[in-house]
């Protein structure tokens, strides 16, 4: 099963650092980074506003546990956003590329 995992980071440097580690470990085929999003959320009894980066991670469900562990180990937030969504359909060629990318052995 293919999944998309969403993760927010506080800045582009952390976003790129986490993304690089994910790709190096073959935990995902691709991480897209969207800079300068605005998040408004509740935190410790208050309403917060932050400028963040959003990671869109394309991978396989079987990689999720190790992916989550890698994100947590390299993330500065006390409780990082890590949300997985199942992919119900997609381009066959693209999905095959994801599969091949994370299954390769160096």
C-alpha positions, 0 to 999 in steps of 0.5 A: 500500500502506498502512503503520503506522509505529511510533516511540518518543520519550523524552517527550511534547513530542518526540512532539508535535513530530515528529507535528506536522511529519509531519502538516504535511508530509502524510506521514501522515493521523494520528499517535496518541501513546501516553504512558507506555510502558515499554521494556526493551532492550539498549544498549551492552552493558547492559540499559536501562529507559525511560519513552517515548511511542509514535507510531502513524503511519498512511500510505502506503508511498510516503511512507516515505522522506520520513517516515523522514528527517523523523523522524530530523531531529527525533529526539533518539535516536542510533538512533530506533526506526522500524518499518514494518508493511504493512496487509493489510486495514482499513475501506475508508472509513478507508483511503480517508481515509488516501489522501485525506489524504496526497494533498491538495495545498494 
